[in-house]
């Protein structure tokens, strides 16, 4: 039985894990994820793909809101910018898919810096409204872009051949999304453990005290927006590849609420929370729809005709429920279960 978590060296404080058990479970999980396309049906595999690129976007919001404490209601704007940057790069500029994918991170990152400027003066609700306005500006700009942006018709995007691998099949595209998601998770985990990540948390907890300690609020807030927007832009590009069309209608405001629901339900400021929250929020409407179809009658008809509204209600209920009964989110619940298992029977 473990008796403590004392670390003798600084390296032990920043390492991802020093537990052989955790390393074994992570390796087993990676093997299972790699083999998943051979075991899952096409329908279930499609949901796993959605979970993977949604998680990348959720990690972007985790850096901004979870680490730095900067509230954003307009993250769908960065998602749109990433998707359109990739689509325009491939179809209009003739860029290779690899360069277009890089562009899908660079373009939102640039606009993230511009949106981050008001964060130097604004806080809380005012900053949230500013980011919300930004998402509507992006949407209006795309619709006014004419043939270059596709306006209201959107841009058709084929799944490319990336780094010599044909991504046209769901199986190949799943593995590519798994690779990108794994890289995003590793980047976010290491970011949180670095001096940069600790500075972001200091800004979140008390920006006045952080500035007194020599932390540059200008630098760290802008970098938080930059990194967050870049990750979200990549998620938008993957989303565009998956649905094969990029249009404004595919990026409703509900996606911003979904992203907030993910990090709140999963647990603010936690990469594990982002993973658990993404799985919970993405599968919640489908689980609820299955239950309603099992009941049948009028409820089944409501799910068919008002799916968008039902999603909004479910996300709202999930946010309210976790904030009321367990603000730590799913990560806190998982922590309690793990502690009970590790210290049993001396937990209580």
C-alpha positions as CSV (number, residue, x, y, z in Angstrom):
1,X,0.0,0.0,0.0
2,X,1.3,3.5,-0.8
3,X,2.1,5.7,2.1
4,X,2.8,9.0,0.3
5,X,4.0,10.8,-2.8
6,X,7.2,12.4,-1.5
7,X,9.6,13.5,-4.3
8,X,13.3,13.8,-3.7
9,X,14.2,15.7,-6.9
10,X,12.7,18.4,-9.0
11,X,12.5,16.0,-12.0
12,X,10.0,13.9,-10.1
13,X,7.7,16.9,-9.8
14,X,7.5,17.5,-13.5
15,X,7.6,14.0,-15.0
16,X,4.3,12.8,-16.5
17,X,4.3,9.7,-14.3
18,X,6.9,7.6,-12.4
19,X,4.5,4.8,-11.7
20,X,5.1,1.5,-13.6
21,X,1.5,0.6,-13.1
22,X,0.3,3.8,-14.8
23,X,2.8,3.3,-17.6
24,X,1.5,-0.2,-18.2
25,X,-2.2,0.9,-18.3
26,X,-1.3,3.8,-20.7
27,X,0.5,1.3,-23.0
28,X,-2.5,-1.0,-22.8
29,X,-4.8,1.8,-23.6
30,X,-2.7,2.9,-26.7
31,X,-2.7,-0.7,-28.0
32,X,-6.4,-0.9,-27.6
33,X,-6.9,2.5,-29.4
34,X,-4.7,1.4,-32.3
35,X,-6.6,-1.9,-32.6
36,X,-10.0,-0.3,-32.2
37,X,-10.9,0.0,-36.0
38,X,-10.6,-3.8,-36.3
39,X,-13.0,-4.4,-33.4
40,X,-15.6,-1.6,-33.7
41,X,-18.4,-1.2,-36.1
42,X,-18.4,1.7,-38.6
43,X,-21.0,3.6,-36.5
44,X,-19.1,3.3,-33.3
45,X,-15.8,4.1,-35.1
46,X,-17.4,7.3,-36.4
47,X,-18.2,8.4,-32.9
48,X,-14.7,7.7,-31.7
49,X,-13.3,9.9,-34.5
50,X,-15.6,12.7,-33.4
51,X,-14.4,12.3,-29.9
52,X,-10.8,12.5,-31.0
53,X,-11.0,15.8,-32.9
54,X,-13.4,17.2,-30.4
55,X,-10.8,16.5,-27.6
56,X,-8.2,18.5,-29.5
57,X,-10.5,21.5,-29.5
58,X,-11.4,20.9,-25.8
59,X,-7.7,20.9,-24.9
60,X,-7.3,24.2,-26.6
61,X,-10.1,25.7,-24.4
62,X,-8.5,23.9,-21.4
63,X,-5.3,25.9,-22.0
64,X,-7.2,29.2,-22.2
65,X,-9.9,28.8,-19.6
66,X,-8.7,25.9,-17.4
67,X,-5.0,27.0,-17.1
68,X,-5.2,30.8,-17.6
69,X,-8.7,31.4,-16.3
70,X,-9.7,33.4,-19.4
71,X,-13.4,32.7,-20.3
72,X,-14.2,32.3,-23.9
73,X,-17.7,32.0,-25.5
74,X,-16.4,32.4,-29.0
75,X,-14.1,29.4,-29.4
76,X,-16.2,28.3,-32.4
77,X,-14.7,31.2,-34.2
78,X,-11.2,29.6,-34.0
79,X,-12.7,26.3,-35.0
80,X,-14.2,28.0,-38.2
81,X,-10.9,29.7,-38.9
82,X,-9.0,26.4,-38.7
83,X,-11.5,24.6,-41.0
84,X,-11.6,27.4,-43.6
85,X,-7.8,27.9,-43.5
86,X,-7.3,24.3,-44.4
87,X,-10.1,24.3,-47.0
88,X,-8.9,27.5,-48.7
89,X,-5.3,26.4,-48.5
90,X,-6.0,23.1,-50.4
91,X,-8.7,24.3,-52.8
92,X,-7.9,27.9,-53.5
93,X,-4.1,28.3,-52.9
94,X,-3.1,24.9,-54.1
95,X,-1.1,24.1,-51.0
96,X,-0.1,20.5,-50.1
97,X,-2.4,19.1,-47.3
98,X,0.5,19.1,-44.9
99,X,1.1,22.8,-45.3
100,X,-2.6,23.5,-45.3
101,X,-2.9,21.7,-41.9
102,X,-0.1,23.9,-40.6
103,X,-2.0,26.9,-41.9
104,X,-5.0,25.8,-40.0
105,X,-3.0,26.3,-36.8
106,X,-1.1,29.4,-37.8
107,X,-4.1,31.5,-39.0
108,X,-6.3,31.0,-35.9
109,X,-3.1,31.6,-33.7
110,X,-2.7,35.0,-35.4
111,X,-6.3,36.0,-34.8
112,X,-5.9,34.6,-31.2
113,X,-3.3,37.2,-30.6
114,X,-5.7,39.9,-31.8
115,X,-8.6,38.6,-29.7
116,X,-6.2,38.3,-26.7
117,X,-5.4,42.0,-26.7
118,X,-8.8,42.9,-25.0
119,X,-8.0,40.3,-22.3
120,X,-5.3,42.6,-21.0
121,X,-8.0,45.0,-19.9
122,X,-11.2,42.9,-19.7
123,X,-12.1,40.1,-17.3
124,X,-14.9,37.7,-16.7
125,X,-18.2,38.4,-18.5
126,X,-16.8,41.3,-20.5
127,X,-14.1,39.1,-22.0
128,X,-16.6,36.3,-22.7
129,X,-18.8,38.7,-24.6
130,X,-15.8,40.0,-26.6
131,X,-14.9,36.5,-27.7
132,X,-18.5,35.8,-28.5
133,X,-18.6,38.9,-30.7
134,X,-15.4,37.7,-32.4
135,X,-17.1,34.5,-33.5
136,X,-19.9,36.4,-35.1
137,X,-17.4,38.6,-36.9
138,X,-15.6,35.6,-38.3
139,X,-18.9,34.1,-39.4
140,X,-20.0,37.4,-41.1
141,X,-16.6,37.8,-42.8
142,X,-16.7,34.3,-44.2
143,X,-20.3,34.8,-45.6
144,X,-19.1,38.1,-47.2
145,X,-16.0,36.5,-48.7
146,X,-17.8,35.5,-51.9
147,X,-16.3,32.8,-54.1
148,X,-13.0,32.8,-52.2
149,X,-14.6,31.5,-49.0
150,X,-17.6,29.9,-50.6
151,X,-19.9,32.3,-48.8
152,X,-23.1,30.5,-47.8
153,X,-22.4,27.4,-50.0
154,X,-19.2,26.4,-48.2
155,X,-16.2,24.6,-49.6
156,X,-16.1,20.9,-50.5
157,X,-13.0,19.2,-49.0
158,X,-11.8,15.7,-49.9
159,X,-9.9,13.6,-47.4
160,X,-6.2,14.0,-48.4
161,X,-3.2,11.9,-48.7
162,X,-1.1,13.1,-45.8
163,X,2.6,12.1,-45.4
164,X,2.1,9.4,-47.9
165,X,-0.9,7.8,-46.2
166,X,-4.3,7.8,-47.9
167,X,-6.9,9.1,-45.4
168,X,-10.0,8.4,-47.5
169,X,-11.1,5.5,-45.4
170,X,-12.6,5.9,-41.9
171,X,-10.0,3.5,-40.6
172,X,-7.0,5.5,-41.9
173,X,-8.6,8.8,-40.9
174,X,-9.1,7.4,-37.4
175,X,-5.5,6.5,-37.0
176,X,-4.5,10.0,-38.2
177,X,-6.9,11.6,-35.7
178,X,-5.5,9.4,-33.0
179,X,-1.9,10.5,-33.8
180,X,-2.9,14.2,-33.7
181,X,-4.9,13.8,-30.5
182,X,-2.0,11.9,-28.8
183,X,0.4,14.7,-29.8
184,X,-2.1,17.4,-28.5
185,X,-2.5,15.5,-25.2
186,X,1.3,15.3,-24.7
187,X,1.8,18.9,-25.6
188,X,-0.9,20.0,-23.1
189,X,0.4,17.8,-20.4
190,X,4.0,19.0,-20.7
191,X,2.8,22.6,-21.0
192,X,1.0,22.3,-17.7
193,X,4.1,21.0,-16.0
194,X,6.4,23.6,-17.4
195,X,7.2,27.0,-15.9
196,X,4.9,28.5,-18.6
197,X,2.0,26.4,-17.4
198,X,2.6,27.3,-13.7
199,X,2.7,30.9,-14.7
200,X,-0.7,30.6,-16.4
201,X,-2.1,29.0,-13.3
202,X,-0.7,31.9,-11.2
203,X,-2.4,34.4,-13.6
204,X,-5.6,32.5,-13.2
205,X,-5.6,32.3,-9.4
206,X,-4.5,36.0,-8.8
207,X,-3.2,38.1,-11.7
208,X,-2.1,40.9,-9.4
209,X,0.0,38.6,-7.2
210,X,1.4,37.0,-10.4
211,X,2.4,40.4,-11.8
212,X,4.1,41.2,-8.4
213,X,6.1,38.0,-8.7
214,X,7.5,39.2,-12.1
215,X,5.1,37.3,-14.4
216,X,4.3,39.3,-17.5
217,X,0.5,39.4,-17.9
218,X,0.8,40.6,-21.5
219,X,3.1,37.8,-22.6
220,X,1.3,34.9,-20.9
221,X,-2.3,35.9,-21.7
222,X,-1.4,36.4,-25.3
223,X,0.5,33.2,-25.5
224,X,-2.5,31.4,-23.9
225,X,-4.8,32.7,-26.6
226,X,-2.2,31.8,-29.3
227,X,-1.7,28.2,-28.2
228,X,-5.5,27.7,-27.5
229,X,-6.4,29.0,-30.9
230,X,-3.8,26.9,-32.7
231,X,-5.1,23.7,-31.1
232,X,-8.7,24.6,-31.8
233,X,-7.8,25.4,-35.4
234,X,-6.3,22.0,-36.0
235,X,-9.5,20.5,-34.5
236,X,-11.5,22.5,-37.0
237,X,-9.4,21.3,-39.9
238,X,-9.9,17.7,-38.9
239,X,-13.6,18.3,-38.5
240,X,-13.7,19.7,-42.1
241,X,-11.9,16.7,-43.5
242,X,-14.2,14.3,-41.7
243,X,-17.5,15.9,-42.9
244,X,-16.0,16.7,-46.4
245,X,-17.5,20.2,-46.4
246,X,-16.7,23.4,-44.6
247,X,-19.6,25.8,-44.2
248,X,-20.7,28.3,-41.6
249,X,-23.8,26.3,-40.8
250,X,-21.6,23.5,-39.6
251,X,-20.2,25.7,-36.8
252,X,-23.2,26.9,-34.7
253,X,-22.8,28.7,-31.3
254,X,-23.8,25.5,-29.6
255,X,-20.2,24.2,-30.3
256,X,-18.9,26.9,-27.9
257,X,-21.3,25.8,-25.3
258,X,-20.4,22.2,-25.9
259,X,-16.7,23.0,-25.4
260,X,-17.4,24.8,-22.1
261,X,-19.6,21.9,-21.0
262,X,-16.7,19.5,-21.7
263,X,-14.2,21.3,-19.5
264,X,-16.7,22.0,-16.7
265,X,-18.1,18.5,-16.6
266,X,-14.6,16.9,-16.9
267,X,-13.0,19.2,-14.4
268,X,-11.5,22.7,-15.0
269,X,-7.7,22.8,-15.6
270,X,-7.2,19.1,-16.0
271,X,-6.2,17.2,-19.2
272,X,-7.7,14.0,-17.8
273,X,-10.9,16.0,-17.2
274,X,-10.9,17.2,-20.8
275,X,-10.7,13.6,-21.9
276,X,-13.4,12.3,-19.6
277,X,-15.6,15.4,-20.3
278,X,-15.3,14.9,-24.1
279,X,-16.3,11.3,-23.9
280,X,-19.3,12.2,-21.7
281,X,-20.6,15.2,-23.6
282,X,-20.2,13.7,-27.1
283,X,-21.9,10.5,-26.2
284,X,-24.6,12.1,-24.0
285,X,-27.0,13.1,-26.8
286,X,-26.7,9.6,-28.4
287,X,-27.3,7.8,-25.2
288,X,-30.3,10.0,-24.4
289,X,-31.6,9.5,-28.0
290,X,-31.3,5.7,-27.6
291,X,-33.3,5.8,-24.4
292,X,-36.0,8.0,-25.9
293,X,-36.3,5.7,-28.9
294,X,-36.6,2.8,-26.5
295,X,-39.5,4.6,-24.8
296,X,-41.1,5.4,-28.1
297,X,-44.2,7.6,-28.7
298,X,-44.1,11.3,-28.5
299,X,-40.6,11.4,-26.9
300,X,-39.1,9.6,-29.9
301,X,-40.8,12.2,-32.2
302,X,-39.3,15.1,-30.2
303,X,-35.8,13.6,-30.5
304,X,-36.3,13.4,-34.3
305,X,-37.6,17.0,-34.8
306,X,-35.8,18.9,-32.1
307,X,-32.4,17.3,-31.8
308,X,-30.5,20.6,-31.7
309,X,-32.7,22.0,-28.9
310,X,-32.5,18.8,-27.0
311,X,-28.7,19.0,-27.2
312,X,-28.7,22.5,-25.7
313,X,-30.9,21.4,-22.9
314,X,-28.7,18.3,-22.1
315,X,-25.5,20.4,-22.1
316,X,-27.2,23.0,-19.8
317,X,-28.4,20.3,-17.4
318,X,-24.9,18.7,-17.3
319,X,-23.2,22.0,-16.5
320,X,-25.8,22.8,-13.8
321,X,-25.7,19.3,-12.3
322,X,-21.9,19.1,-11.9
323,X,-21.6,22.7,-10.7
324,X,-24.2,22.0,-8.1
325,X,-23.3,18.5,-6.9
326,X,-19.6,18.1,-7.7
327,X,-17.7,21.1,-9.1
328,X,-14.6,19.0,-9.5
329,X,-16.2,17.2,-12.4
330,X,-15.6,13.7,-13.6
331,X,-11.9,14.0,-12.7
332,X,-12.8,14.5,-9.1
333,X,-15.1,11.5,-9.1
334,X,-12.3,9.4,-10.8
335,X,-9.8,10.7,-8.2
336,X,-12.1,9.5,-5.3
337,X,-12.6,6.1,-6.9
338,X,-8.8,5.7,-7.4
339,X,-8.0,6.8,-3.9
340,X,-10.6,4.3,-2.5
341,X,-9.0,1.5,-4.5
342,X,-5.4,2.3,-3.7
343,X,-5.9,2.8,0.0
344,X,-8.5,0.1,0.6
345,X,-9.3,-1.0,3.3
346,X,-7.8,1.9,5.2
347,X,-9.4,4.6,3.1
348,X,-12.1,5.5,5.8
